Amino acid sequence: MKQTVKKLSIGLITVLFGFLGFNVKAQDVTTDLKLDSDLTEKLVIKSGANVTLDLNGHNITTTNTDAIYVELGATLTVKGDGVVTSIGKDYASLFNNGVVTLNGGTFTKDESKGAWYSILNHNTITVNDGVTISQTNYVTSSLVDNGYSSYSSSTNERIGYVSAV
């Protein structure tokens, strides 16, 4: 009986965490990617990779995670039409620790689920003509956060300065 209750409890906890969105799917990317359908999983541009992402008219929409995360030492170029959206508190449509060039796309944050920036940049980013950065359902003080160089004592990569990035 005790073992059955234990298994049932573990199963309920697993379902609960999955339901609440803690089980976030992510796709590691190390080569060029041309979308052929809409995505609901986070793209992680891995360190050392030099990737061109062609949105190709498709959208990336994530909940409770950054839509695109660029690791330190990675390079990403985004082109094409499509919307990159993050829904959820404290997450961005693009979180950059590497080198990013935006040549296309719309990067937006749905603020109805909590305030945050559309783009969180902690390294080098170039935003060219044809790119839209916006927010839906609320407007924060800035669309792009370029980090906090004065918060040198923080080790939290989301809200403070981290010396490696």
N, C-alpha and C positions, 0 to 999 in steps of 0.2 A: 504494500500500500504506500509506504513512504517513497519508494522509488517511482511509482506512478505519479504521485503528487509532485515530486521533484521534476520529472520529465514534463509534466503539464505546466509547471511554473516556468521552466526554461522556455518552453514553446510559446507561452503567453508573452513573456518578456521579448522574445525574438519578434513576434508579430507586432507587439506594441512599438518597438523601436523602428521596425520597417514602416509601420503606419505613420509614425510621426516624422518620417523623412530623414532619420539618422543613417539609414543605409543608402548612402549616396553612390550612384554609379558614376564611374569615371572612365574615360578612354584615354590612354596614353598615346601621344602622337609624336612620331619621330621623323616622318616623311610627309611630303606634300599631300594635302587632302582636299578633294573637291566633293562637296556635299551633293548627294543625289536624293536626299530626303531630309525632312526636319529632324532635329535631334532634341532629346530631353536629358541627355547626360553631359556631364562636365568634360571638357577637353583639357588635358594637361599636356602642354608643350614641354617635353623633357629637356633637361640640361644637355647641351652639346648639339641639339637638333637645330636645323635651319629649315623652317617649315613655311610654305605658302598655303594659306587656307582660302579656298575659293568658296564663298557662301553660295554661289550659283543659284540665287533666288530662293534659298531655303533659310529656315530659322533655327536658332539654338535657344531653347527656353529651359532654364533649370529652376528648381525650387530648393531653397536652403543650402545653396552652394554657389560658388562663382561659376559662371558659364564657361569662361576660358581662363585658365591659370597658366601663366608663363613662368617657368622656373628660371632661377639665376643661371646664366650661361646659355640660355636658349634664345633663338631669334625667330620671330613670327612676322609674316606679312599677311594682311587680310585684304582680300579683294572681292569684288562682286556685290550684288544686291542681296540683302537678307537682313534679318533683325536678330540681334543677340541680346537676350533678356535674362536677368536674374530676378527671381521673386523670393523674397525672404529677408529677414533682418540681418544686417551686417555682412552682406555679400554683394559683389559687383558683377557686372556683365563681363568685365575684363580686369583681371588682377595681374599686373605685370611686374616681374622681378628681372626680366631680361631686356631684350631690345625688340621693340614692336614698331611696325609701320602700318598705319591704317590707310588703305587706298580705297576702301569701299565699306558699305554696311552701315547699319544703324545700331548703336550701342545704347541700351536703355535699361532703366531700373524701375521695377514696379514698386512704388513706395507704399502701396496699400498694406504691405506686409512688414513694414519697418523701414526707417530711414537709413540710407547709405548712399555712397557715391555711385555713379554709373560706371566710372573707371577708377580703379585704385592703381596708381603708378608709383613704383619704387625704383625705377631705373630710367631707361631712355625710351621715349615714345614720340613718334611723329604722326601727326594727324593731318592728312592732306585733303584737298577739295573733294567733295562728294561723300564725305563721312558725316553722319549725324550722330550727335550725342544728346540724349534727352532723358527725361524722367516722366513717369506716368503716375497720376493720382496724388502727387505731392511734390514739392520742390525743396531740396535742401539748399544750403548756402553755396554749394559748388557741384558741378557735374563731374569734375575730375579732381581727385585728391592726389597730390604729388608727394605724399609722405610727410613726415614730421622730423626734420633734421634737428630740432631742439629737444627731442625726447630721447636723448642718447642712453638713458638708463633703462628704457623699456626693451624687452626681448620679444614682445608680441609683434609678429610681422604684420598684423592687420592694423594696429593702432599706433605703433611706435617705430622709431628708427632702428634698423638693424644694420650693423656696420658692414655686413657682407653684401648688402644690396643697395 
